[in-house]
Amino acid sequence: MLNTGSSISRRGFGSILAAGLLATGLAACSNSDTGGDGGKSGDGKIVLGFSQVGAESGWRTANTTSIKESAAEAGFELKFDDAQQKQENQIKAIRNYIQQKVDVIAFSPVVESGWDTVLKEAKDAGIPVILTDRSVDSADKSLYKTFIGSDFVKEGRLAGEWLVEQKKSATGPVNIVELQGTTGSAPANDRKKGFAEAIGTNPNLKIIASQSGDFTRAGGKQVMEQFLKANPKIDVLFAHNDDMGLGALEAITAAGKVPGKDITIITVDAVKDGMQALADGKFNFIAECSPLLGPQLMDLVKKVHAGEEVAPRIETEETTFTQEQAKEALPNRKY
């Protein structure tokens, strides 16, 4: 309360007030779509703070759309932040959500390591955290309520098992190049692991080059160009997502080779562009990774906000696609 007997002049008080309003205006400027004023909704809505990895692929765009639409349908107030594939941006966003006292925090971690400190801050503030799509490698599982997402090891394994079956009659070396996802991320680590385990059953299947394309189409093209220059004989490409595979298609075609024939191409995701490439015979096999996690996430948000117990690990339902299966699925594909 301002003491009316203060020596502050009317002009001085006006300057302080103006400075305060300016500071408030500056504080409201950010890259986040936070909405509202503060963390608590005035109309009783659940306030969800969500930090997204970025917009590096068609999969991620579909995932963001699913989350935003599902939050609206659930009647939540969503504070959304795009981390632009930088862990420091996500940590900053989570701390902002803690400061704003949101009801629940959810995020898809850019990388697996380095989250314990900020997650403990959320726990100490009494704000439950849900991991989506990607997990963290924290030994303290009490720092988050649950993780909803795909089994990335299984996706890599399914891709490898398909290749083992296709190449079971090979009598000589089958040279494989691998386009990895973002270095240190859970899908990159796990898909690589699952694929390696599966092809390990056939000594003829050998990975001769493996490098990150950062889950982007441009990265996939650039790294594939390098692979083709350094390795005159490439039989198989395993790309950790469709977008890198689609970028690689451009490099393969530019090198005078026929994708899907001269080089067998296996990817993960099953977004529309990837499925079209599979239907056209440019890809040969896709292991699905569904981005439509929004409805399941909102259900979990309601439960943890209400203090209900939830399973520590919730796996999304997914499948695999060959060329004919892609042709059948494409007309009704939502992403």
N, C-alpha and C positions, 0 to 999 in steps of 0.2 A: 504494500500500500504506500502511495506517495504521501509524504508528510507535507501538509499545506503550509507549514511554517518553514519549509526548507528555503535555503538561500538561492536555489536554482531559479533563474529567471525564466519568464515565459518563453523568450527566444531560445534559451539553452535547453529547456525541456522539449521545445519543438524540434531542435536539432537532434536530440537523443531519440525522440520518437521516429523521426525520418530515417535515422541510421538503423534503428531497429527494424523498420519496415523494409529497408533495402537489404539488410542481412537476411530477413525472412525470405525475400524474393529470390536472393541468390541461392539460398539453401534449397529452394524448390526446384532448381535447375539441375537435371541429371539425365543420364541416358536410360534411366529406369522408367518403366511405366508403372509407377507406384500408386497413383490415384489417391483420393481421399486425403485426410488431414490426420496424420498420426497413424498408429497401428491398429487401434480399436475402431470397429465400425459403429457409428452412432445409431444404426438401425438394427443392431443385434446380429448382423451377418457374421459368419465365420470369416476371419481375415487370414488368407494364405499368402505367404511370401514364397515365391518360386524363382530360383536362379537357374537359367538355362545355359548349357554349354556355349551355344552360339547359333549360327545359321549356315554351317559348313556344308550341308548336303540336303537333298530332297527329303531324306528320312527325318532330319532334324526339323525342317520346316513343317512337315506333317505332324511331328510330335508336339511342336509348339501350338499348332492349330488345335490339336486334340485337347491339350491342356486348357487353353483359353476358352474354347467352346464348352468344355465340360464344367469348368469353374462357373461360367455364366449360367448354365443349365441347373447347376446345384444351388445357385443363389449365393455363392461366395463372393467376397471382395478379394480380387486377385491383385497382388503387387508383383509384377513381373520384371525380371532383370535379365538382359543378354550379356553374358560374360565375355563374349567375343573370343572364346577359347583360351582365356587367361585365368589361371587359378587365383591370382591376386584380386581379380575383379569379383570372383565368386565369394571369396572371403570377405571382401568389403561389403558386398550385397547382404551376406548373411548377418554381418555385424549391424548393418543398417536395420535389418528386420528385427534383430534383438532389441535395438534401441527403440524402435517403433512399437515394440511389444505386440507383434502379430500373434495370432493364435497357434498357427502351425507353420513350420518351415519345411519346404521340400526343394531338393535340387538334384541335378544330374552332374556329378563331379567330373571336371575336366580331366583330372588324373586320379590315381588311387591313393597316393601318399600325401601327408602333410595336413590332415584335417583335424587332428585330435584337439588342438588348442581352441579353435573356433567352435567345434561341436561341444566341448565342455562348457564354453561360455553360454551356449544355447541351453544346455541341460541345467546349468546353475540358475538360468533365468526362468526355468520352468516351461520352456517352449519345446514341444516335441518335434523331432526331425524325421522326415521320411526321405530315403534315397530312392531315386527313380532312374531307370535305365542302366546306370553304372553304380558300382559299389565302391567302398573304400577299404583300405587294408588295415584299419584300426583294430588293435587287439581288444579294445574295450567296446564290446557290442552294446553296452548300455547307453552309448552316446547317441544312438538313433533307435527309433522304434521298429522300423522294418525297411526292407529293401524290395522294391517291386521292379522286375525287369526280366530280361531273357537270360538263358543259360548260354553264355558266350563260348564256353568250352565245348558244349554240345554242338553249337553251330559249326565251329571249326572241325569237330570230329565228323559231323555229317558230311561236310564238304570233302574231307579226306577219305571217308569210307566210300563215297560215290566214285572218287578217282581211283581208288584201289580196285574197285569192281570193274571200272572201264579199262584199266590197264593190266588186268590180271594175266593176260597172255603175252605181255611185253617180255622180250628176251634180252633186251639191252637197256641202258640207262634212259630214264625219262627225266628230262631236265625241267625243273619247276622254278619259276620266279614268284616272289611273294611281295605284294604291295600291302604293307602294314598300315594300321590306323595310327592315330596320334600317339607318339612315344609316351609310355607310362600310363596310358589309359587302360581301363579294365577290358574293353572289347578287343583292343590290340593284343594285350598280353594273353588273354584267354583264347581268342580265336587262333592265334599262333600255336598255343599249347595243344589245343584239341586237334588241329590239323596235323601237327607233327606226330602226335601219338598215333593217329589213324594211319598215316602213310608209312610209319615205322614198321608196319607188318610186311611191307614189300621193299626189299633192299634195292630194287631197281629205281624206286621213286626218290629222287634227290633234289633238295632245294639248293640251287646254285647261287641264288642272290635273293636278299631280303632287305627291304628298305621302307621307311615310312613315307607315305604320300599324304599324311595328315588328314585322311578321310575326304579330301577334296578332289574334284574333277581335274583341276589344274595340276595338283600334286601328282595324281595318277598318271597324267600324260607326261609330265616332266620326268618322273622316275622311270617310267616304261621306256622312254626314249633312251635313257642311260643304259637300261638293261639290254636293249636291242643292240646298242653300239658295242657293249662289252661282251656280249654272249651271242655268237653267231647261231647257236642252236638252242632255241627255247621251245619246249613242247607244251608246257602248261603255265597258265597264269592263275594264281590264287590271290584275289583282291579282297581285303577285309570289308569292303562295302561296294555297293553298286556304282557310286559316283566315281571312285578311283578306277573301277573297271571300265566305265564309260569314257573316262579320260584316256585310259590305256588303248581303247579301241582306235582313237584318233592316231596315236603313235604307231600302232601296229599297221593300220591302213597306209599311213604315210611311208612306212618302211617297205611297202610292196607285198605285205603278207595278208592273208585272209583270216580275220578273227573268227573263231569258232571252228575253223578247219585246220589251218596251218598251226594255230595255237589254240588249245582247249582253254576256255575261260570259265572259271568258277568264282562266284561272288557271294556276298551276304547282304541281305536286306529285303529285296523283292519290292522296291518302289516301282512306280509305273514305268519310268524310263528304262530301268533295268529289266523289268518283265517284258517290255517291248523288244529289247535287244535279245532276250532269250527266245521270245516267240519268232523273231526274225532269223534265229540261228547264229547270231553273233556271239552270244553267251551260250554256254552249254549246261550250266546247272546253277541254281541259286538256293541257298539256305535262308529261309525267311527270318526276319527280325522285325516284329510289328512295332510301329511307332505309336499306335493308338492306345496309349496308356491312360489317357485322361479320365475316362469313366471309373476305372479301377482305383486310380489315385484319389479321386474325390470321395469315393466310398471309404477309403482308408483315412482320409483327413477327418471325416465325420466321426469315425470310430475312435481315433486317437484323441481327438478333441473332447470326446465324451468320456475319455478315460477307460475305454474298452481295451481288452487284450487283443492283439493281432499277431498273426504268425510272423516270425522274424524274417522269413524269406517267402516271397510270392512270385511264382514264375508265370510268365505270359505263355499263352498257347500259340504254337507256331508249327509250320510245316516246311516242306521243301518243294522245289519246282523243277521239272524238266521242260523241254520245249513245248510238248503237247499240253502239259498241265498249265503252262503259262498262257497259251492261246485260249484255253477254257476259262481261266480266271480273269483275264484282262478286262472284259466288258464290264464286270462288276467291281473292279478294283477301286478302293476309296482313296488310295494314296500312291 
